[in-house]
Each structure stands twice: as C-alpha cells, then as structure tokens.
C-alpha cells in the first residue's frame, strides 16, 4: 500500500458508451499522461490474469506534463490489464483491472509522492 500512497494512477474513459462492444485486436492501445510532478522511468503492463509483470515497455522516460502512446501487439485480445509505473526516485505506483477495451487514457497523478 505504501507505493499506492506515493502515486495514484487514474484510468479515465476517452468516451462513455452505454452498450458493450466485443473486444477486437488492438483496442487496448492507450495514452499514458504524466501529471505526477516526477519523471516516469519505467512502465509495465500485465494481463490481470497473470501473476507477473511484463517487461518495461517505456522506450524513454516521460517528464512531468508529458505523455506517451502505448501500442499493443495487433494479436492481443485481452481487455483487463494491470499497470505499474516507476519514478526516477525509485518509488512506484500500480493500478489493477483497467479495461483497455473501453479506456483510452491513463493519468498518473501525484499522491503523497
């Protein structure tokens, strides 16, 4: 829980839909927005059904106020993902069960970081 106090991740829908749309490949792409007050040095995503993190998928650090587009493999069909970011000072933050088939943006904001 300590890491969650240090950074809050909020997933916000780009558009609200009143009906379900079947998952299609590549619907999981999202934009990571950094509003934490700190540089993000690593980004990990993992299907919620997995017990381990994937590799760091952040090519370059994301400065405070910056953003990065995250593209999924076109063969990927999983909708529910867990997200973890690591900051330059060694702290981290996580959010679980993000539905990337309906959410297009993830905002990293400052908690007690």
C-alpha positions as CSV (number, residue, x, y, z in Angstrom):
1,X,0.0,0.0,0.0
2,X,2.9,2.4,0.6
3,X,3.6,2.6,-3.2
4,X,-0.1,3.4,-3.8
5,X,0.2,6.4,-1.4
6,X,3.2,7.6,-3.4
7,X,1.5,7.7,-6.7
8,X,-2.1,7.5,-7.8
9,X,-3.0,6.1,-11.2
10,X,-6.3,7.0,-12.6
11,X,-7.9,5.4,-15.7
12,X,-10.4,7.6,-17.4
13,X,-12.5,6.7,-20.4
14,X,-12.0,8.6,-23.6
15,X,-15.6,8.1,-24.4
16,X,-18.5,6.6,-22.4
17,X,-20.6,4.0,-24.2
18,X,-24.0,2.7,-23.0
19,X,-23.5,-0.7,-24.6
20,X,-20.8,-3.3,-24.7
21,X,-18.6,-3.7,-27.8
22,X,-16.9,-7.1,-28.4
23,X,-13.1,-6.9,-27.9
24,X,-11.1,-6.7,-31.1
25,X,-7.4,-6.8,-31.6
26,X,-5.5,-3.5,-30.9
27,X,-8.4,-2.0,-29.0
28,X,-6.1,-1.9,-25.9
29,X,-3.9,1.0,-27.1
30,X,-3.8,3.8,-24.6
31,X,-2.1,7.1,-23.8
32,X,-0.2,7.5,-20.5
33,X,-0.3,11.1,-19.2
34,X,2.2,12.1,-16.5
35,X,0.8,14.6,-14.0
36,X,2.8,13.2,-11.0
37,X,5.3,16.0,-10.6
38,X,8.1,13.4,-11.2
39,X,9.7,11.8,-14.2
40,X,8.4,8.2,-15.0
41,X,11.3,6.0,-15.9
42,X,9.5,2.6,-16.4
43,X,6.1,1.3,-17.4
44,X,4.9,-2.3,-17.0
45,X,1.6,-3.8,-18.1
46,X,0.4,-7.3,-17.5
47,X,-2.9,-9.0,-18.1
48,X,-4.9,-9.1,-14.9
49,X,-5.0,-12.9,-15.1
50,X,-1.2,-13.1,-14.9
51,X,0.9,-13.2,-11.7
52,X,4.0,-11.4,-13.1
53,X,4.8,-8.1,-14.8
54,X,5.8,-8.0,-18.4
55,X,9.0,-6.1,-19.5
56,X,9.5,-2.4,-19.2
57,X,7.7,-1.1,-22.3
58,X,8.6,2.6,-21.9
59,X,11.2,3.4,-24.6
60,X,12.2,6.8,-23.0
61,X,11.4,8.4,-19.7
62,X,8.2,10.6,-19.5
63,X,8.7,14.0,-18.0
64,X,6.1,15.6,-15.7
65,X,3.4,17.0,-18.0
66,X,4.4,14.6,-20.8
67,X,2.6,11.7,-22.4
68,X,3.3,8.6,-24.4
69,X,1.2,6.5,-26.7
70,X,1.3,2.8,-25.7
71,X,0.5,0.4,-28.6
72,X,-0.3,-3.3,-28.1
73,X,0.6,-6.1,-30.4
74,X,-2.1,-6.4,-33.0
75,X,-2.7,-10.1,-32.0
76,X,-3.6,-9.2,-28.4
77,X,-7.2,-9.7,-27.4
78,X,-7.1,-9.4,-23.6
79,X,-9.1,-6.4,-22.2
80,X,-8.2,-6.3,-18.4
81,X,-4.7,-5.2,-17.6
82,X,-2.7,-4.1,-14.5
83,X,-0.4,-1.1,-14.9
84,X,2.8,-0.2,-12.9
85,X,5.0,2.9,-13.2
86,X,8.3,3.5,-11.6
87,X,9.6,7.0,-10.9
88,X,13.1,8.4,-11.1
89,X,13.3,8.4,-7.3
90,X,12.7,4.7,-7.0
91,X,9.1,4.9,-5.9
92,X,6.3,3.2,-7.9
93,X,2.5,3.1,-8.3
94,X,0.1,0.4,-9.6
95,X,-3.5,0.2,-10.7
96,X,-5.3,-3.1,-11.4
97,X,-8.1,-4.3,-13.6
98,X,-8.0,-1.5,-16.2
99,X,-10.3,-2.4,-19.1
100,X,-8.3,-1.2,-22.1
101,X,-11.0,-2.2,-24.5
102,X,-13.0,0.7,-23.1
103,X,-10.4,3.1,-21.6
104,X,-8.0,5.0,-23.8
105,X,-6.2,7.2,-21.2
106,X,-4.3,6.5,-18.0
107,X,-3.4,9.6,-15.9
108,X,-0.5,9.3,-13.4
109,X,-1.1,11.9,-10.7
110,X,0.7,12.8,-7.5
111,X,-0.5,11.4,-4.2
112,X,2.0,11.9,-1.3
113,X,4.9,11.4,-3.7
